[in-house]
Amino acid sequence: MTGVGQPPLGTKPSCLKHSFDRHFYSELRTPSVSLTATPMTASHVQSSLRAEMPVAERWAYFDHAAVGPLTRAAAQAIQRYCGQVLESGDVHWPQWAADVEQTRAVAAELIGAQPTEIALVHSTTEGITMVSEGLDWRAGDNVVIPAGEFPTNIYPWLHLQERGVEVRQVKMPEIVWDYQRLADACDTRTRLISCSWVGYANGFRCDPMIVSQIARRFNAFFLLDAIQGLGVFPLDVKAAGIDFLSADGHKWMLSPEGAGLAYIRHDLLERLRPNIAGWNSVEGRFDFQNVQLQFRAEAARYEAGAQNMVGQLAFGGSLRTLRQAGLSANSWALAEQVLRSASYLTRQLVNLGAEIQELPEHVRSGIVMFQLPGHDPMAVRQKLLDAGVVVSCRAGRLRVAIHAYNDDSDFARLLNVLEGLSR
């Protein structure tokens, strides 16, 4: 089955050959589920994942676009590691290292990559910087990004300006991207297009396949900041034509801060110079007396030094939990649950008189942005927090970030507070 806003995997839309058909999205297939259904009947996906989320016992948690809560498996991995290192020092290090490699393998599987294409990183910024500092830039090159990106996907490129690299920030329509604007900003000196999969301040979900097609037309690379999509939406990096990807695990992947993944297409390893070299970068990394600078023939060459081992162990625990709940490179099981809930919440907010910039179904994500007329968003956020409901404020609006485990009781708590304020 193909997903919301996605053509069949491997399809190259003919409208991309020269220009973009502005009606392209209206012809795309959508899931067989009804996105207008209420989330009142918990799906198997919802209930199985909720059982692994202790946060749900206390909070109606809707802040996954900021920092997500830990899965039970992640917490257990941290506790186990802490107990072992407390009582035995490094005695268990070989097992930890083997388990971290399992994290790498699961991360690769979930995005349709090979383990040799995955670097385990400490942040989304680290993964993006591997690319920004690793490519062989020349004065006069340019990078194209949509305007309004999260700073993580701006500063690494601005840092290249001192080398003569131009950063072109493309203003987009307020609701749905005009991909033609991205294409119009590119030329023969465009080396890379970089964008967020899901916008942190509006919830718009772009189609990576379209962006990759634009990049190919100009012989440019494509980097996807996937932190606001991975953990809910499926992504096959090969089918989508992605060259580089970065995402920390602390949002929708329900893992600790400081543990995430970067994807580097295998045939690009030699195009991307490691900007840091250390003992963990090289083939003979455990042969400390025989120092030879021969980089590992895999993305792990970019890890350089000591890993955030406890973080990566927890990351692996959460990825396995998400996989068990239905997440994969091609499964829309979690995404469909989230999109149903987002559609339901959107309708309820409209009924309450909230000001909401409603996205078309094919570009929605788990992020819903709104305002209550006459109410300060920060004050509303505090009222919700007092009632056990966790949301964020971004760009002067309230942001609700829905995961697949959020159920009817969570929405009832949220809407009860908002209804009281709207009277």
Secondary structure, 3 states (H helix, E strand, C coil): CCCCCCCCCCCCCHHHCCCCCCCHHHHCCCCCCCCCCCCCCCCHHHHHHHCCCHHHHCCEECECCCCCCCCHHHHHHHHHHHHHHHHHCCCCHHHHHHHHHHHHHHHHHHCCCCHHHEEEECCHHHHHHHHHCCCCCCCCCEEEEECCCCHHHCHHHHCCHHHCCEEEEECCCCCCCCHHHHHHHCCCCEEEEEEECECCCCCCECCHHHHHHHHHHCCCEEEEECCCCCCCCCCCHHHHCCCEEEEECCCCCCCCCCCEEEEECHHHHHHCCCCCCCHHHECCCCCCCCCCCCECCCHHHHHCCCCCHHHHHHHHHHHHHHHHHCCCCCCCHHHHHHHHHHHHHHHHHHHCCCEECCCCHHHCCCEEEEECCCCCHHHHHHHHHHCCEECEEECCEEEEECCCCCCHHHHHHHHHHHHHHHC
